[in-house]
Amino acid sequence: MDSMLTKMEEEKERKKNMAYLLDKRKFNIAYLKRMHEGRNIHWMNVALISRPEFSDDIQKRTTMWFYLGLSIAPLAVIESGPSYVRSLLQLTEEFEYHFVLHPAVAGVKLLLLNSKQTATHTTVNEGEALKAKINKVGNSVLYEYLKVYNNPIAAEMDYFQVVFALCEVLRQVYVKLEHQSSYTKFVYEAITKIDSRLKAHFFGFLSNELAKIATKIVQELMKEKH
């Protein structure tokens, strides 16, 4: 009886923490989306950031953000539940491998992978940890969900359009994560990991960079007044 009560209390606490996290992320994403509706950004109502003031560090991420949105969108057909969470976990694992890992590290990781004969989708079982891994067929990495094409058009995509579209895709992701039938320990851990990756590589990174640019603009304006 005590054990059952403890599990119920843990589930309740996970739901509470997850509700707070998802609401916070939806607010963060909605703000970034609103900021990218036009050509200029009024960051936190403090500074007007024009297109030329965007750092190369932000602009060079346009292509990888384009592919992130392109890869997440098809997952919408998966019903809400552990399978959906696992697909996001797998996609963010593949995204980090392809776009974030240093090529030398990625190469070593590829050598250490066991090769499969064919591509297979991982079956998700209730009550088991949700796992993600990089798959290899022969000597090549085979992505389960990440879509990357050798297309020059991707490199020419407009930054504002890409960020705006990705924000909408991620908004739908976080809304869908709200509709989990339950937040088991494994589902909770997986969502937390997914969120951590998305924050590090998109909305958290972007918010920090925009804040830096805004601070610099304000400092320069203050100098002009003195």
Secondary structure in CASP SS format (residue, H / E / C, confidence):
PFRMAT SS
TARGET T0000
AUTHOR 0000-0000-0000
METHOD secondary structure of the structure
MODEL  1
M C 1.00
D H 1.00
S H 1.00
M H 1.00
L H 1.00
T H 1.00
K H 1.00
M H 1.00
E H 1.00
E H 1.00
E H 1.00
K H 1.00
E H 1.00
R H 1.00
K H 1.00
K H 1.00
N H 1.00
M H 1.00
A H 1.00
Y H 1.00
L H 1.00
L H 1.00
D H 1.00
K H 1.00
R H 1.00
K H 1.00
F H 1.00
N H 1.00
I H 1.00
A H 1.00
Y H 1.00
L H 1.00
K H 1.00
R H 1.00
M H 1.00
H C 1.00
E C 1.00
G C 1.00
R C 1.00
N C 1.00
I E 1.00
H E 1.00
W E 1.00
M C 1.00
N C 1.00
V C 1.00
A E 1.00
L E 1.00
I E 1.00
S C 1.00
R H 1.00
P H 1.00
E H 1.00
F C 1.00
S C 1.00
D H 1.00
D H 1.00
I H 1.00
Q H 1.00
K C 1.00
R C 1.00
T H 1.00
T H 1.00
M H 1.00
W H 1.00
F H 1.00
Y H 1.00
L H 1.00
G H 1.00
L H 1.00
S H 1.00
I H 1.00
A H 1.00
P H 1.00
L H 1.00
A H 1.00
V H 1.00
I C 1.00
E C 1.00
S C 1.00
G C 1.00
P H 1.00
S H 1.00
Y H 1.00
V H 1.00
R H 1.00
S H 1.00
L H 1.00
L H 1.00
Q H 1.00
L H 1.00
T H 1.00
E H 1.00
E H 1.00
F H 1.00
E H 1.00
Y H 1.00
H H 1.00
F H 1.00
V H 1.00
L C 1.00
H C 1.00
P H 1.00
A H 1.00
V H 1.00
A H 1.00
G H 1.00
V H 1.00
K H 1.00
L H 1.00
L H 1.00
L H 1.00
L C 1.00
N C 1.00
S E 1.00
K E 1.00
Q C 1.00
T C 1.00
A C 1.00
T C 1.00
H C 1.00
T C 1.00
T C 1.00
V C 1.00
N C 1.00
E C 1.00
G C 1.00
E C 1.00
A C 1.00
L C 1.00
K C 1.00
A C 1.00
K C 1.00
I C 1.00
N E 1.00
K E 1.00
V E 1.00
G C 1.00
N C 1.00
S E 1.00
V E 1.00
L E 1.00
Y C 1.00
E C 1.00
Y C 1.00
L C 1.00
K C 1.00
V C 1.00
Y C 1.00
N C 1.00
N C 1.00
P H 1.00
I H 1.00
A H 1.00
A H 1.00
E C 1.00
M C 1.00
D C 1.00
Y H 1.00
F H 1.00
Q H 1.00
V H 1.00
V H 1.00
F H 1.00
A H 1.00
L H 1.00
C H 1.00
E H 1.00
V H 1.00
L H 1.00
R H 1.00
Q H 1.00
V H 1.00
Y H 1.00
V H 1.00
K H 1.00
L H 1.00
E C 1.00
H C 1.00
Q C 1.00
S C 1.00
S C 1.00
Y C 1.00
T C 1.00
K H 1.00
F H 1.00
V H 1.00
Y H 1.00
E H 1.00
A H 1.00
I H 1.00
T H 1.00
K H 1.00
I H 1.00
D H 1.00
S H 1.00
R H 1.00
L H 1.00
K H 1.00
A H 1.00
H H 1.00
F H 1.00
F H 1.00
G H 1.00
F H 1.00
L H 1.00
S H 1.00
N H 1.00
E H 1.00
L H 1.00
A H 1.00
K H 1.00
I H 1.00
A H 1.00
T H 1.00
K H 1.00
I H 1.00
V H 1.00
Q H 1.00
E H 1.00
L H 1.00
M H 1.00
K H 1.00
E H 1.00
K H 1.00
H C 1.00
END
